[in-house]
Amino acid sequence: MIPISRRKLLVSLSAAAVAPALARAQGKVAENEYFEVTRLELELPGLDPAHDGLTIAQLTDLHIGHDAPDGRIIAAVRAVNEEKPDLVALTGDFVTTKKDNYDRVPQLLSSLNAPCFAVLGNHDHWSDAAAIRRRLEGSNVTVLQNAHTVTRVKGVAFSVVGVDDFTAGQSDVHAAYKGQDGGSRLVLTHTPALADKLPPDGGDLVLSGHTHGGQWEIPGLTQGIFTRSGNPWYRGLYRVQGNALYVNRGLGFGRGTRLPRLNSEPEVALITLRRAES
């Protein structure tokens, strides 16, 4: 596992305190609304010229309920809408347990303005995957469980592949990609440990979450723990077998919840795609 380099992909990173940044700078954002925005600009081979400049917003690990203040989710959705992305990727763990109020999922996400695509996470499966899927689809979110769909972005076909959760034993890579013809493609999967099981050298962007960026990031220790557990990609940007993988730290837990974070603040990612030169 090698973190992706600036030579491999053009990367512009900023972890600007959010939500909205100006308001927080003026002291108007409550602690339980805090998160960071990460901005990336990625060059991808095979991207259709029409999709140069396409922007994707990623939200993951919302853990709606006791493990994420409503205010943080509301602020994150507002921040995403202000950016006017071309599409929104939701990469799982919408709730934590069966005790969470599933109806809060559509209530908090229904105001997202861009086309939304989602995969489920391990906690969704351990709670009630069917119920959560119904609520997402009721909010006009396309949920992909080992399936892909083709939408039109800027007048040209854009494929979104969703591989169901690996940790919960639900993933089927072959089924997810079956019949997919290439071209501009985004892959969603909750658990990043699946990254080396995807088709190699596709030049795809793969978005995941699950790890909370380590939850507690301790240099030299956290990386070792994740690597030994078989999940070496746990925060940030990597190249895995010719694909770009971004592991988002997610919004759940942290300030205002029962489980704090250390050096791993909640995150919203905004990713701009660029066509790689031949």
N, C-alpha and C positions, 0 to 999 in steps of 0.2 A: 504494500500500500504506500503510494507516494502522493502527498498533497500536490494538487495541480500547480504548475508554475506559470508565471506570466508569459514565458516563451511559448508554452503550449496553448494557452488561451489568453486572450486579452481580457484582463480582469480589472475592473474598477471597483474597489471596495470602500464602503464607508459605513461605519457603525454609528450613525447619528442618533443621539437620544431623541425619542419621538414625542409625540402623539397628541397633538401635533407638536413638532419640535419647538416652534416659537412660543407656544403656550406654556410648555414646560419650562423654557428658559425664563419665562416671566413668573414662574411659580404657580401656575394655574392648573396644573395637572396633578391629580391626587397620586399618591404613591401606588395605590392598587391599579392605576391605569398605565403604569410605566411599562414601556418595552423599547426595543431598539429597532431601527430600520437598517437593513443591510442592502446596499445597492451593488449590483454586479452587472458588468457588460461582458458578454461571452461571444467569442467567435466560434461558430459551429460549421463544420463541413457538411455539405449537402443541404443547407438551408436554402429554401427557395428565395430568389432575389426579392420577391414581393414581401417577404417576412423580415427583411433587414430592418432593424429598429423595433420589431415587435416586443411588447412588454408583458411579462407575466408576473403577477403578484402571488406569493405563496404564503398561506396560513396553515399551520399544522399544530397538532397536539393542543387543541383548545381546552380539553378537559373541562367542558362547561359544567358548572355545578360548584361543589365545595373547593375544587382544585384550581379554579381560575375566577377572579372577580369579574362579574358582568361588565363592570366599567372598562376593564382592559380589552375585552372582546369588542365592545361598542366602539372604543377609541381606535382599535386596530381596523375595524371595518370602515370607519370614517376616514382613516388615513389612506386606506386602499382606494376608496372611492375618489378621494381628492387627487390621486395619481392617475386616474383614468386608464388603467391597464387594458390591454386587449383581451386578456382572459385571466381568471383566477384559478389557482390550483390549491385544493384542500386535501392534505395528505394524512388524514386519519386521526384517531383518538379524539373523537368529538366529545365523548364522555369518559368517565373513569369506571363507574360501577353501575349495577342495576338500580341502585338507590338514587341515581341522578335523575333529574327531571328532563326526559328526552324532548319534551315540548319546547324547552328553552333553546334547543339547537336551531329550529327554523326561526324562532322569534329573534334570535341574535344575528342570524346570517341572512335573512331574507332581504335585507336592504343592500346587499352587494349588487353593484350595477352592471358589472361585466359578466359575460358567460362564465359559468363556474363548472369545474370538473373535479370529481372527488374519488378517493379510494378510502376504504375503511382500515382502521388500525386494530391492534390486538385487543385493546380495551373495549372497542366497539363489538368485537366478536365475543368477548367474554361477558359482555352485558347483554345486548339484544341487537344483533346486526340487522335483522330484517326491520325492526322498528325504527332504527336510526336511518336506514336507507329510505324508508317510506317518508320520514320527515324531511330528509334532504331533498328528495325528489319533489315533495310538495312545495319546496322553495325554489323550484326550477334549477336544481343542481343535478348535473349528469353524474351518476354514480357508476363507476366502472369496476366490476369484479371479474378479473381475468378476461377482460374484453377491451376492445378499442372502438373509437368512434372517429369520424372525420367531420370536421367543421370547416367553415370557410372564414378565413381571416384575411382581410385586405383583398378579398376577391379570389383567393387561391386556397386550395385544400390544405388543411393542417390537421395532422393525426395526433390524437391523444390516446396513449396506451395506459391502461390501469391494471397493475398486477396486484391481486389481493394479498392479504398480509401473510408474510413468511413466518413470523413468530407464532401466530395462531394456527399455522399449518394449513393455510387456505390458498397458498400461491400456486398458480399454474401458468408458467411463462409461455409455454407453447400455445395454450388457448388464448392468452392475451394478445399474442402477436399474429395468430392465424389469420391469413388473408390480408395482412397489412402490406402495402405496396411500397413503402419507403417514402422519400420526400421529407418535407419538414415534419419533425416528430418530437413529441414530448412524452416522457414516460413518468408515471406516478406510481410510487410504491412506498408504503409506510416505513418498512424496516430496511435500512440501508445495507444490512448484511446480505441482501438479495442481489446486490449490484454485480457481483462476479458470476451470477447465474443468468444474466441477461445476454442477448446476442452481442458478440463482441464487434468492435470496430464499426458500429453503426453511426458514430458521430452524434449520438443522441444526447439530449439533456435529460438527466434522471433527477427527479425531486423526491426527497424523503424527509422523515423526521425521526420520531420514536425515542431518540437518545436524550433529548433535552440539552444537547450540547455537553453531555456528561453530567448535568445537574450540578455537580460540584467539580469544577475544573481545577485540578491541582497539577501543575506542570510535572511531567515525568511519571506521574502516578495514574492519572485518569486514562491516558492513552494506553498504558500497559494493561489496565484492567479490561478495557474494551477489546483490545487485541486478543488477550487470552480467552475472552468470552466468545470469540469468533465474529466480532463486529468491529473491525478496525477503523471503519469510517464513521465517526461519531459527531463531527461538527465541521462545517465549512465546505470548501470546494476541493474535489479530488478528480483525478483521471483514473478510471477503472476499466481496463480492457478496451481502450479506445472510445469510451463514452465519458461525458462529464457528469459527475455526481455532486449535487449540492445537498448537504444535510443541515436542515433548518433546526434551530434550537427550540422552536415552538413557543406557545404563549402560556401554557399551563404551569401551575406551581410557582413558587417564588414569592415575592412580596405580597402580603395579604392572604396567604394560604398556609396550610399546615406544614408544607415541605419547602424550606427555603432553597434558594440557589446560591452558588458561590462562583463568581467569575464566569457566569453563564446566564446573562440576562435574557428574558423573553424577547422574541424576535419576529419581525415581519420581513420577508425578503421581496425585493423588487428586482427583477432580472430582465435586462434588455438583450435581445439576441442580435448578433451581427453575422453576416455571411462571411465565412473564412475565404480568403483569397486562395486560389489553386496553388 
